[in-house]
Amino acid sequence: ILEGAYALHPTLRDFYHLKVFYPVGPEEQRRRILLRNGPEGLSAFQAKWIPMENQYIQACHLRSCADLILG
């Protein structure tokens, strides 16, 4: 089992027997980042990392490559 934002990267996904995509809504994502990184970390994630991750998810077609979508 591999998990993480980049586990379904195109260079890796053909090695898996089952590909699962589990999207997290914006409020839950915000709550988790705030708990993990505090208010300053949340600001950095909102300004830089979240937009980059959303772009990656769309550009690499993660939903369509998954065998199963949870949530």
VOSE-479371 format. One record per atom (N, C-alpha, C): atom name; x, y, z. Coordinates in Angstrom, 3 decimals. Example, Ala and Ser with C-alpha at 12.3 -4.5 7.8 and 13.67 -1.06 7.14 Angstrom:
// VOSE-479371
   bavex          u          v          w
       N     13.190     -5.690      7.800
      CA     12.300     -4.500      7.800
       C     13.200     -3.300      7.800
       N     12.850     -2.250      7.080
      CA     13.670     -1.060      7.140
       C     12.900      0.030      7.870
//
This chain:
// VOSE-479371
   bavex          u          v          w
       N      0.858     -1.173      0.000
      CA      0.000      0.000      0.000
       C      0.900      1.231      0.000
       N      0.645      2.095     -0.946
      CA      1.324      3.385     -1.018
       C      0.266      4.463     -0.940
       N      0.564      5.540     -0.264
      CA     -0.386      6.631     -0.198
       C      0.372      7.938     -0.265
       N     -0.343      8.946     -0.635
      CA      0.244     10.272     -0.689
       C     -0.213     11.013     -1.928
       N      0.010     12.304     -1.906
      CA     -0.453     13.158     -2.989
       C      0.115     12.751     -4.343
       N      1.305     12.204     -4.361
      CA      1.947     11.895     -5.640
       C      2.076     10.394     -5.899
       N      1.343      9.578     -5.156
      CA      1.413      8.124     -5.331
       C      0.874      7.669     -6.689
       N     -0.028      8.458     -7.302
      CA     -0.578      8.084     -8.604
       C      0.105      8.827     -9.758
       N      1.306      9.284     -9.519
      CA      2.056      9.966    -10.586
       C      2.165      9.017    -11.786
       N      2.093      9.532    -13.002
      CA      2.135      8.671    -14.194
       C      3.339      7.734    -14.265
       N      4.462      8.102    -13.699
      CA      5.631      7.212    -13.740
       C      5.517      6.038    -12.784
       N      4.558      6.091    -11.856
      CA      4.406      5.034    -10.851
       C      3.160      4.183    -11.032
       N      2.119      4.748    -11.571
      CA      0.793      4.123    -11.500
       C      0.679      2.769    -12.181
       N      1.481      2.475    -13.160
      CA      1.380      1.170    -13.825
       C      1.926      0.017    -12.981
       N      2.583      0.320    -11.881
      CA      3.128     -0.721    -11.008
       C      2.104     -1.244    -10.000
       N      0.962     -0.596     -9.895
      CA     -0.016     -0.940     -8.870
       C     -1.080     -1.902     -9.400
       N     -1.563     -2.753     -8.518
      CA     -2.654     -3.661     -8.856
       C     -4.007     -2.957     -8.731
       N     -4.111     -2.052     -7.789
      CA     -5.350     -1.315     -7.558
       C     -4.992      0.129     -7.253
       N     -5.617      1.047     -7.967
      CA     -5.358      2.474     -7.762
       C     -6.613      3.117     -7.174
       N     -6.461      3.725     -6.002
      CA     -7.582      4.336     -5.291
       C     -7.316      5.831     -5.155
       N     -8.309      6.624     -5.498
      CA     -8.229      8.076     -5.320
       C     -9.212      8.458     -4.227
       N     -8.717      9.144     -3.218
      CA     -9.562      9.546     -2.092
       C     -9.476     11.064     -1.949
       N    -10.384     11.779     -2.590
      CA    -10.339     13.239     -2.515
       C    -10.755     13.734     -1.131
       N    -10.132     14.810     -0.715
      CA    -10.460     15.454      0.554
       C    -11.012     16.841      0.228
       N    -12.147     17.151      0.783
      CA    -12.760     18.460      0.536
       C    -11.922     19.601      1.100
       N    -12.144     20.807      0.603
      CA    -11.338     21.962      1.017
       C    -11.391     22.256      2.519
       N    -12.541     22.085      3.139
      CA    -12.635     22.366      4.578
       C    -11.829     21.362      5.401
       N    -11.921     20.090      5.038
      CA    -11.154     19.061      5.748
       C     -9.666     19.247      5.486
       N     -9.311     19.585      4.272
      CA     -7.907     19.842      3.935
       C     -7.374     21.001      4.783
       N     -8.144     22.064      4.869
      CA     -7.749     23.232      5.672
       C     -7.587     22.851      7.140
       N     -8.543     22.102      7.662
      CA     -8.494     21.691      9.076
       C     -7.240     20.875      9.364
       N     -6.925     19.929      8.485
      CA     -5.751     19.077      8.685
       C     -4.449     19.870      8.608
       N     -4.369     20.758      7.638
      CA     -3.152     21.570      7.497
       C     -2.980     22.471      8.712
       N     -4.057     23.071      9.157
      CA     -4.004     23.949     10.331
       C     -3.530     23.182     11.567
       N     -4.042     21.989     11.780
      CA     -3.604     21.169     12.913
       C     -2.129     20.785     12.799
       N     -1.716     20.432     11.608
      CA     -0.364     19.943     11.379
       C      0.670     21.064     11.326
       N      0.303     22.203     10.703
      CA      1.294     23.230     10.409
       C      1.021     24.589     11.032
       N     -0.116     24.749     11.694
      CA     -0.435     26.027     12.307
       C     -0.881     27.061     11.280
       N     -1.250     28.270     11.775
      CA     -1.767     29.312     10.885
       C     -0.778     29.761      9.806
       N      0.495     29.879     10.151
      CA      1.482     30.303      9.149
       C      1.652     29.247      8.069
       N      1.685     27.995      8.479
      CA      1.790     26.915      7.511
       C      0.567     26.848      6.611
       N     -0.608     27.099      7.185
      CA     -1.831     27.107      6.399
       C     -1.761     28.168      5.311
       N     -1.278     29.353      5.667
      CA     -1.164     30.437      4.681
       C     -0.251     30.038      3.531
       N      0.873     29.402      3.859
      CA      1.816     28.972      2.827
       C      1.179     27.911      1.930
       N      0.466     26.974      2.532
      CA     -0.198     25.928      1.745
       C     -1.260     26.526      0.825
       N     -2.049     27.464      1.354
      CA     -3.103     28.064      0.543
       C     -2.533     28.888     -0.607
       N     -1.414     29.535     -0.379
      CA     -0.824     30.393     -1.405
       C     -0.056     29.611     -2.460
       N      0.607     28.531     -2.056
      CA      1.504     27.852     -2.980
       C      1.136     26.396     -3.254
       N      1.088     25.586     -2.199
      CA      1.015     24.132     -2.372
       C     -0.338     23.623     -2.836
       N     -1.413     24.166     -2.320
      CA     -2.739     23.697     -2.718
       C     -3.003     23.977     -4.199
       N     -2.740     25.185     -4.692
      CA     -2.927     25.410     -6.135
       C     -2.060     24.490     -7.002
       N     -0.824     24.236     -6.573
      CA      0.053     23.352     -7.336
       C     -0.476     21.914     -7.321
       N     -0.955     21.470     -6.167
      CA     -1.492     20.116     -6.070
       C     -2.761     19.966     -6.907
       N     -3.634     20.961     -6.885
      CA     -4.848     20.913     -7.708
       C     -4.505     20.861     -9.191
       N     -3.507     21.618     -9.589
      CA     -3.067     21.597    -10.983
       C     -2.512     20.216    -11.348
       N     -1.724     19.634    -10.462
      CA     -1.164     18.299    -10.673
       C     -2.279     17.256    -10.818
       N     -3.276     17.311     -9.951
      CA     -4.378     16.351     -9.986
       C     -5.093     16.417    -11.330
       N     -5.313     17.626    -11.825
      CA     -5.992     17.771    -13.111
       C     -5.083     17.389    -14.275
       N     -3.842     17.845    -14.264
      CA     -2.926     17.600    -15.380
       C     -2.615     16.116    -15.550
       N     -2.548     15.387    -14.444
      CA     -2.204     13.959    -14.499
       C     -3.437     13.055    -14.516
       N     -4.623     13.653    -14.551
      CA     -5.881     12.908    -14.670
       C     -6.009     11.812    -13.605
       N     -5.755     12.191    -12.351
      CA     -5.743     11.198    -11.278
       C     -7.090     10.513    -11.081
       N     -8.169     11.261    -11.190
      CA     -9.491     10.634    -11.015
       C     -9.746      9.584    -12.080
       N     -9.423      9.889    -13.315
      CA     -9.739      8.951    -14.404
       C     -8.816      7.751    -14.431
       N     -7.634      7.837    -13.826
      CA     -6.729      6.689    -13.823
       C     -7.007      5.757    -12.653
       N     -7.794      6.223    -11.679
      CA     -8.072      5.401    -10.496
       C     -9.070      4.296    -10.816
       N     -8.859      3.147    -10.209
      CA     -9.803      2.041    -10.319
       C    -11.007      2.255     -9.412
       N    -10.781      3.019     -8.337
      CA    -11.804      3.232     -7.325
       C    -11.641      4.643     -6.786
       N    -12.757      5.366     -6.671
      CA    -12.752      6.702     -6.075
       C    -13.600      6.633     -4.815
       N    -13.010      6.973     -3.692
      CA    -13.698      6.953     -2.402
       C    -14.122      8.362     -2.029
       N    -15.073      8.443     -1.131
      CA    -15.456      9.753     -0.622
       C    -16.584     10.411     -1.364
//
